[in-house]
Amino acid sequence: MRLAKFLAHAGVASRRKSEELIVAGRVSVGRETVTDPARDVDERSKVAVDGKPIAIEPREVWILHKPLDVVSTTREPGSRKAVTELIPTERRLYPVGRLDADSTGLILLTNDGELANRLTHPRYGVERTYRATLGRSPTDSEIERLAKGVKLEDGRTRPAQVTRAGRRGIEIKIREGRNRQVRRMAEAVGNEVVALKRTGFGSLRLSGLEDGESRKLEDAQIEQLWKDSGR
């Protein structure tokens, strides 16, 4: 197995971040510092990052119904909780992408860096589903513009699926993961998001989980996530 892939499977970081660690000279194999991400290694190779031995952990993927004011990080120096504190496991998990502190709903956590990269990289276009409550009832024109794609400061958004969900609500499905994207899209058409909940990620749905609850995914669900990313 290539060194960068080994680190990703060990939950150290995503494949891309693992490559950066290697190129920066922070990874050793045996007693030798290695800067080639393609170096072949296995569990007997004595791989270390910053001098700390690395071993492949059993893969885990969890789904969490993130509450309001919980942050999508591995630790939070302030008074707010981090999503990792809500998962009952001893594994070193990392959130798959981000869900803002003022947003709620479905977020995934895993120690599989390769899977996390495929689920979040724009190249693979994994669908995310959100339920947004807007400041006022959206017009037909606003919904049409959201669906076609709107111009943001970091470029035009891809086409989305947008349907009405109540008087001031919409369900929107996007295949990008830009920072605060749904909120910025609403602002771009002259409206605003006052509450945002992610209800789906790929083939997964939030149904069955109460606020703050989590569940470890079964092997079949994890395999389906790989298929969602095109593998």
N, C-alpha and C positions, 0 to 999 in steps of 0.2 A: 504494500500500500504506500502511495506517495505520502511524504511527510506532512504536507498541508492538509491532506484528507484525513490523516491519522489524528492531527490536532483537532480538526473539526468534529470527528467522531468521538473524541475524548471530551468534547464539550468545552474546549478551551476558548474557541471563538468560531466565527463563520470561516468558510474556506478563504475568502478574500482577506479577512483580518489575520488569519493564521499565516498566510503568505507574507503579509507585512511584518509579522513578528519574526519570521524566519529571515527575511532579507535584512532586517535590522540587527541580526546577530544575537538574538535573545534565545535561540533554540540550540540545544546540543544533542548529539547522538553519541552515546558512550561518553567519552571525555572530549569529543571534538565538536567545536562550534560549526554549525552547518547553515549555509545561506542559500541553498538550493531547495526550493519547495518541492521539486520533483524527486528528491532523494527517496529511495525505497527503504521502508522500515517495517517492523512488525512489533508485536508486544514484547519481544525479547531484546529490543534494540536499545533499551534504557534511554528513552527520550525524556528531555527535561526542558522546561521553560523558566528562564531566570534562575536556574539551578534547582528548581522543584520538579521531582520526577512526575511524569504523566503516564497514566494508564487509562485504557478505554473503559468507561463506565457502561453499565447497561443503559440502553436507550430508553428515555421516558418522554412522553408528550402529554401535557395536561391542558384541559380547557377550563377557563375560569370566567365566571360572570363578575367582571370588575365593577366594584362600587364607585360611586362618586368620590373624588378627592383622594383616590389611591393612585400612585404614580407607577408608570410602566418602566421601572428600573429594577436592578438587582438589590439596591439599597437606597435608603433615603435619609440624608443627614438631618433633615428637619423633623417636624412633628407628624408629618403624614406617613402612612404606611406605604410600603413597596409591594408590588404584586407578588413577589417571591415569598413574602411573609404569609400569604394566604394559602400556600400549597403545602400539604402535609407529606413532605418527602425530605430525605436527607441528601438527595442529589443536587448538584449545582445546576440550577435551571436559569435560563435566560428568556426574557420575553421575546416573542416573534414579532418584530416591528414594535410600533408604539400605539397607544390609545391615550389621548390626552387626559389629564387629571379631571377636567370638567366634562369628560365623556364617560359613558358606561358601556357595559356589554361584553361581548365575546373577545377574549384575548387568549392566545396560545403561549405556553411556556415549554421549553425543551432543553435538553443538553446535547441535541444533535445539530451541530452547526451547519452541516450540509443541507439538512431539511429546512432549517430556518432561512438559509440563503435562498433556496428555491421558492419558498413561499412568499418572500418579500421582494425579490429582485423583479424590477419592471419587465424584464425580458420574458418572464414566464406568465405574466398577466393573470395571476390567481385572483378570482373574484372576491370582493368584500361587499357585504350587504349592510346598509345602515337604515335606521328609522330616525328621521329628523323632524323635530317640531320647529316650525318657522315663526318668525315674528308676526307674520300675517299670512292669510291664505294666499298661496301662490297663484299667479295668473297662468293661463294656458301658454302664453308666450314665454314666461319664465321656465316652465317645465320643458318646453320645447328647446329652449336655449341650453338648459342643463344637459338634456339628452344628447344634443349635437356636440357639446363641448364648448367651454368658455375660455377666454384668454385670461391667464393669470401672469403674475410677474415672472414666474419660472417656466412659462410656455403654455400653450393651449392644452386643455385636458382632452383625453380620449372620449369618444362617445360613451354614454352611460345609459342604463335602463332606469327610467324614472316614472313612478306611478304615484297617484294621490293616495294618501292614507289618513282619512279624516279631514276635518275642515282646514287645519293648519299644518298637517303632516304630509310627508312624502316618504316613500321607500326608494332608495337610490342604490344601484349596484355599479361599482366601479372596479377597474382592473389596474389601478395605480395605488401607490401608498405615499403620496406626497404629504408633507407636514400640514396638518389641519386642512386637508383638501376640501372636504365637504363644506366646512364653514366658509372657506374662501370662495368656493363656487357659488354659494348662496349670496354672498356679498357682491360678487361680480354681476349678478342679475338684479341687484337692488333690493335684496331681502336679507334676512339674517337667520342663523340657527340659534335657538334658545335652549334646545336640549338635543343631545345626539347619543344614539345607542347603536352599537354594532350588533347585528343579530345573526350574521353569517360570515363564515370565512371558508372559501372553497366549498366543499361538500358538507361542512359542519354547520349545525344550527344551535342556537342558544337554548332552545326549548328544553325544559326539564331541570334547569339550574336556577336556583333562587339567587338573589343578590348576595355576592360574597362566596358562593359555593363553587367548588371545583370538582373535576373528575378526571382520573387518569384514562387516557384513550386506549382502546383495545388495538391489537395488532392489525385487524382488518380496517379500522378507521385510519390508522397511520398509513397503511398501504394506499388507501384511497386519497390521502393528502398528497402522496407522491404522484399519483395519477393526475390529481388536480393541477400539479405543476408541470405536467407533460412528460413524465418519465414513463 
